[in-house]
Amino acid sequence: MTQEILVLGATGKTGRRVVDALKAAGATVRAASRSSAVRFDWSDESTWQPALSGTTAAYVIAPHDPAAAAPFVAQAEASGVRLVLLSGKALDEIPNDVFAGMHAAEAAVRASGLPWTILRANNFAQNFSEELWQQGVRAGRLALPVDDTPEPFVDVQDIAEVAALVLTSEDHDGQTYNLTGPAAITFDTAVAKISSALGRTVELVKLTPDEYRETLLSEGLSENDATELNGMYEAMRKGLLATPTDDVSRLLGREATDFDTYVAGALDAWR
């Protein structure tokens, strides 16, 4: 019988790359999202079981709504589906009201009787070129509540390849991996590297948390979203995410992708 692997968020930043990595490994993939042929919507519980049914493993991005985590894991457990959860690095040191969905998802997965693996990732390098910070880089002015604390940005392709490896093997059950880039660099350095590659200046403006909150609210984000995002940057400024790990290189048998390599491949996103 063919073993089918479910990928949630299959059109998103990590999900679409996990789909490609699994297919490259010869796996049979069930790609699910709100807009896919296989529909999955965290806010519509009726879509969960049809997506899970008949699959042997699932790649899961923690839901934004913490209330969805335990019911979903219960359905996965009833279906006997092995779970690989994408979460955030240093989550144990981050308050529960920041990334509440990640906290709830990790707790539900760990409490289940299912085989599971948790991938805790640093900030993505692709945040500069896809959605989150892309517009600021394009405009030549990136305004964030950061300081000189370094960050080992992780390449999303590395996350996808690790996820594919773990999804297709039972050797990683019960493990938590911290996925980072090979070296930590400051936001000043990251933006300088992007500027140099583009041949034009991108300015990094360092906001206070209050200034950042006001910016987010003016853009239409909710107070809760603003609090959560500010919490992420606070964790970064405290250095909770600053230390690189070797988990990517150990798992993939190659060095993690460095920031210069990422920038060279992302130039079209900023033009």
C-alpha positions in Angstrom: 0.0 0.0 0.0 1.3 3.5 -0.9 2.3 5.6 2.0 1.0 9.1 1.6 2.4 12.1 3.5 0.2 15.0 4.3 1.7 18.5 4.0 -0.4 21.3 5.6 0.1 24.9 4.3 1.3 23.4 1.1 1.3 26.7 -0.8 3.1 28.6 1.9 6.7 29.5 2.5 7.8 26.2 4.0 5.0 24.0 2.9 5.6 24.3 -0.9 9.2 23.5 -0.4 8.5 20.5 1.7 6.2 19.2 -1.0 9.0 19.6 -3.6 11.6 18.0 -1.3 9.3 15.0 -0.6 8.6 14.5 -4.3 12.3 14.7 -5.0 12.8 11.9 -2.4 10.2 9.8 -4.2 7.4 10.2 -1.6 3.7 10.3 -2.4 2.4 13.7 -1.2 -1.0 15.0 -0.3 -0.7 18.7 -0.5 -3.3 20.6 1.5 -4.2 24.2 2.1 -7.2 26.5 2.0 -6.8 26.8 -1.7 -5.6 23.3 -2.7 -7.6 20.5 -4.2 -7.2 18.8 -0.8 -8.7 21.6 1.4 -7.4 22.2 5.0 -8.5 25.2 7.0 -7.6 25.6 10.7 -10.8 27.6 11.2 -13.0 24.8 9.7 -12.7 21.6 11.6 -14.7 19.7 9.0 -11.7 19.9 6.7 -9.3 18.2 9.1 -10.3 14.5 9.0 -10.6 14.3 5.2 -7.1 15.7 4.9 -5.7 13.3 7.5 -7.5 10.1 6.4 -5.3 7.5 4.8 -2.0 9.3 5.4 0.9 8.0 7.4 2.7 11.2 8.4 1.9 14.9 8.3 4.0 18.1 8.2 2.2 20.6 10.5 2.8 24.3 10.9 1.5 25.3 14.4 -1.9 27.0 14.1 -2.2 30.7 15.0 -5.2 29.9 17.2 -4.0 27.9 20.2 -7.5 26.4 20.7 -7.1 24.4 17.4 -4.0 22.5 18.4 -5.3 19.9 20.8 -8.4 18.9 18.8 -6.3 18.5 15.6 -3.7 16.4 17.4 -6.5 14.3 18.8 -7.8 13.7 15.3 -4.3 12.8 14.1 -3.9 10.4 16.9 -7.2 8.7 16.1 -6.0 8.3 12.5 -2.5 7.1 13.6 -0.7 9.8 11.7 2.9 10.5 12.7 3.5 14.3 13.1 6.3 16.6 12.2 5.7 20.0 13.7 7.3 23.2 12.7 7.7 25.4 15.8 10.1 28.2 17.0 13.6 28.1 18.5 13.9 28.9 22.2 10.1 28.5 22.7 10.7 27.3 26.3 12.1 30.7 27.2 9.4 32.7 25.5 6.2 33.7 27.4 3.1 31.6 26.6 1.2 34.6 25.3 3.8 35.0 22.6 3.4 32.4 19.8 0.5 30.9 21.8 -0.3 28.6 18.9 3.2 27.2 18.9 3.1 26.6 22.7 -0.3 24.9 22.4 0.8 22.7 19.5 4.0 21.6 21.1 2.2 20.7 24.3 -0.5 18.8 22.5 2.0 16.9 20.3 4.2 16.0 23.3 1.2 14.8 25.3 -0.1 12.6 22.6 0.5 8.9 22.1 1.7 9.6 18.5 5.3 9.4 17.2 6.4 13.0 16.6 9.3 15.2 15.8 9.5 18.9 16.5 11.5 21.3 14.3 12.3 24.5 16.1 13.5 27.1 13.5 15.1 30.4 13.8 13.9 33.4 11.7 13.9 32.5 8.1 16.4 34.1 5.7 13.4 34.2 3.3 11.6 36.7 5.5 13.7 39.3 3.7 12.4 38.3 0.3 9.0 36.8 0.9 6.2 38.7 2.5 7.4 39.8 6.0 10.3 42.2 5.2 10.2 42.1 1.4 8.3 45.3 0.9 10.7 47.3 3.2 13.7 45.9 1.3 12.2 46.8 -2.0 11.4 50.3 -0.8 14.9 50.8 0.5 13.8 51.3 4.1 13.4 48.4 6.5 12.1 49.5 9.9 12.2 46.9 12.7 12.6 46.9 16.5 16.1 45.3 16.4 19.5 46.0 17.9 23.0 44.6 17.4 22.1 41.1 18.6 23.0 38.6 15.9 20.6 36.1 14.3 21.6 32.8 12.6 18.9 33.2 9.9 17.9 29.7 8.6 17.3 29.1 4.9 13.8 27.7 4.3 15.1 25.2 1.8 17.2 23.6 4.6 14.0 23.4 6.8 12.2 21.7 3.9 14.9 19.1 3.3 15.1 18.3 7.1 11.3 18.0 7.2 11.4 15.6 4.2 14.1 13.5 5.8 12.2 13.3 9.1 8.8 12.6 7.4 10.2 9.7 5.5 12.1 8.0 8.4 11.1 6.8 11.8 14.6 7.3 13.1 13.8 10.8 14.5 10.7 10.0 16.6 10.6 11.9 19.9 13.4 14.3 18.8 13.4 18.1 18.9 15.8 19.8 16.4 16.9 23.4 16.5 17.3 24.6 12.9 19.6 27.6 12.2 21.9 29.0 9.7 25.6 28.3 10.0 26.6 31.7 11.5 24.9 34.5 13.4 24.9 38.0 11.8 23.3 41.3 12.8 20.5 42.9 11.0 22.9 45.6 10.0 25.1 43.1 8.3 22.2 41.3 6.7 20.9 44.5 5.2 24.4 45.6 4.1 24.8 42.2 2.3 21.5 42.7 0.5 22.4 46.3 -0.4 25.7 45.3 -1.8 24.2 42.5 -3.9 21.5 44.8 -5.2 23.9 47.7 -5.9 21.6 50.1 -4.1 21.2 51.2 -0.4 18.7 49.6 1.8 18.4 51.6 5.1 17.8 49.7 8.3 15.8 51.9 10.7 15.8 50.6 14.3 12.5 51.3 16.0 11.5 51.1 19.6 8.9 48.5 20.5 6.3 51.2 21.0 7.1 52.7 17.6 6.9 49.2 16.0 3.6 48.6 17.7 2.1 51.8 16.4 3.4 51.0 12.9 1.7 47.6 13.0 -1.6 48.9 14.3 -1.6 51.6 11.6 -1.2 48.8 9.0 -4.3 47.2 10.3 -2.9 44.4 12.5 -4.7 43.6 15.7 -3.4 44.4 19.2 -2.8 40.7 19.8 -0.7 40.4 16.6 1.3 43.4 17.4 2.0 42.0 20.9 3.1 38.7 19.5 5.4 40.2 16.9 6.9 42.5 19.5 7.4 39.5 21.7 9.4 37.8 18.9 11.8 40.7 18.6 12.1 41.0 22.3 13.3 37.3 22.3 15.8 38.2 19.6 17.1 41.3 21.4 17.6 39.1 24.5 19.8 36.8 22.5 17.5 33.8 22.9 17.9 33.0 19.2 21.5 34.1 18.7 23.4 30.9 19.0 23.8 28.7 15.8 23.3 25.0 16.1 24.7 22.1 13.9 21.4 20.2 13.6 21.0 21.1 9.9 24.5 19.9 9.0 24.2 16.8 11.1 20.9 15.8 9.6 21.6 16.7 6.0 25.3 15.7 5.9 26.2 19.1 4.5 26.7 22.6 5.7 23.6 24.8 6.4 23.0 27.4 3.7 24.8 30.6 4.5 23.3 34.1 4.2 25.4 35.1 1.2 24.2 32.1 -0.8 20.6 32.9 0.1 21.0 36.6 -1.0 22.5 35.6 -4.3 19.5 33.4 -5.1 16.9 36.0 -3.9 17.8 39.1 -6.0 14.8 38.9 -8.3 12.5 39.1 -5.3 13.7 42.7 -4.6 13.7 44.0 -8.1 
